Amino acid sequence: MKKPVKYSYDKTSDVLYLSVGVPKPANTEVKKYGIMVRRDTITSDIVGVTIIDFRYQVQHDVPIPDYLGKLSMPPEIIDVIKKLSSDPSQLNK
């Protein structure tokens, strides 16, 4: 069952925040492309992602969804990122 993905975007800092399900304690891993992955401290499941310079990276064709797929990212997070990458106007909603 897919869990709901919530997101918020800080336009001033160009940072996209995504979370899956209910907020819970997590450890953060810093990856390339300004991506930080949050993993549940007990299960190691991915519970959130932060992407720095998101709009800039989209405008410069950085392959964020492809990279996240290699990290075993939940498909619901990749779906939201693909949607936001193809239509950045969604970031302002």
Secondary structure as a PSIPRED ss2 file (coil, helix, strand):
# PSIPRED VFORMAT (PSIPRED V4.0)

   1 M C   1.000  0.000  0.000
   2 K C   1.000  0.000  0.000
   3 K C   1.000  0.000  0.000
   4 P C   1.000  0.000  0.000
   5 V E   0.000  0.000  1.000
   6 K E   0.000  0.000  1.000
   7 Y E   0.000  0.000  1.000
   8 S E   0.000  0.000  1.000
   9 Y E   0.000  0.000  1.000
  10 D E   0.000  0.000  1.000
  11 K C   1.000  0.000  0.000
  12 T C   1.000  0.000  0.000
  13 S C   1.000  0.000  0.000
  14 D C   1.000  0.000  0.000
  15 V E   0.000  0.000  1.000
  16 L E   0.000  0.000  1.000
  17 Y E   0.000  0.000  1.000
  18 L E   0.000  0.000  1.000
  19 S E   0.000  0.000  1.000
  20 V E   0.000  0.000  1.000
  21 G C   1.000  0.000  0.000
  22 V C   1.000  0.000  0.000
  23 P C   1.000  0.000  0.000
  24 K C   1.000  0.000  0.000
  25 P C   1.000  0.000  0.000
  26 A E   0.000  0.000  1.000
  27 N E   0.000  0.000  1.000
  28 T E   0.000  0.000  1.000
  29 E E   0.000  0.000  1.000
  30 V E   0.000  0.000  1.000
  31 K C   1.000  0.000  0.000
  32 K C   1.000  0.000  0.000
  33 Y C   1.000  0.000  0.000
  34 G C   1.000  0.000  0.000
  35 I E   0.000  0.000  1.000
  36 M E   0.000  0.000  1.000
  37 V E   0.000  0.000  1.000
  38 R E   0.000  0.000  1.000
  39 R E   0.000  0.000  1.000
  40 D E   0.000  0.000  1.000
  41 T C   1.000  0.000  0.000
  42 I C   1.000  0.000  0.000
  43 T C   1.000  0.000  0.000
  44 S C   1.000  0.000  0.000
  45 D C   1.000  0.000  0.000
  46 I E   0.000  0.000  1.000
  47 V E   0.000  0.000  1.000
  48 G E   0.000  0.000  1.000
  49 V E   0.000  0.000  1.000
  50 T E   0.000  0.000  1.000
  51 I E   0.000  0.000  1.000
  52 I E   0.000  0.000  1.000
  53 D C   1.000  0.000  0.000
  54 F H   0.000  1.000  0.000
  55 R H   0.000  1.000  0.000
  56 Y H   0.000  1.000  0.000
  57 Q H   0.000  1.000  0.000
  58 V H   0.000  1.000  0.000
  59 Q H   0.000  1.000  0.000
  60 H C   1.000  0.000  0.000
  61 D C   1.000  0.000  0.000
  62 V C   1.000  0.000  0.000
  63 P C   1.000  0.000  0.000
  64 I H   0.000  1.000  0.000
  65 P H   0.000  1.000  0.000
  66 D H   0.000  1.000  0.000
  67 Y H   0.000  1.000  0.000
  68 L H   0.000  1.000  0.000
  69 G H   0.000  1.000  0.000
  70 K H   0.000  1.000  0.000
  71 L C   1.000  0.000  0.000
  72 S C   1.000  0.000  0.000
  73 M C   1.000  0.000  0.000
  74 P C   1.000  0.000  0.000
  75 P H   0.000  1.000  0.000
  76 E H   0.000  1.000  0.000
  77 I H   0.000  1.000  0.000
  78 I H   0.000  1.000  0.000
  79 D H   0.000  1.000  0.000
  80 V H   0.000  1.000  0.000
  81 I H   0.000  1.000  0.000
  82 K H   0.000  1.000  0.000
  83 K H   0.000  1.000  0.000
  84 L H   0.000  1.000  0.000
  85 S H   0.000  1.000  0.000
  86 S H   0.000  1.000  0.000
  87 D C   1.000  0.000  0.000
  88 P H   0.000  1.000  0.000
  89 S H   0.000  1.000  0.000
  90 Q H   0.000  1.000  0.000
  91 L H   0.000  1.000  0.000
  92 N H   0.000  1.000  0.000
  93 K C   1.000  0.000  0.000
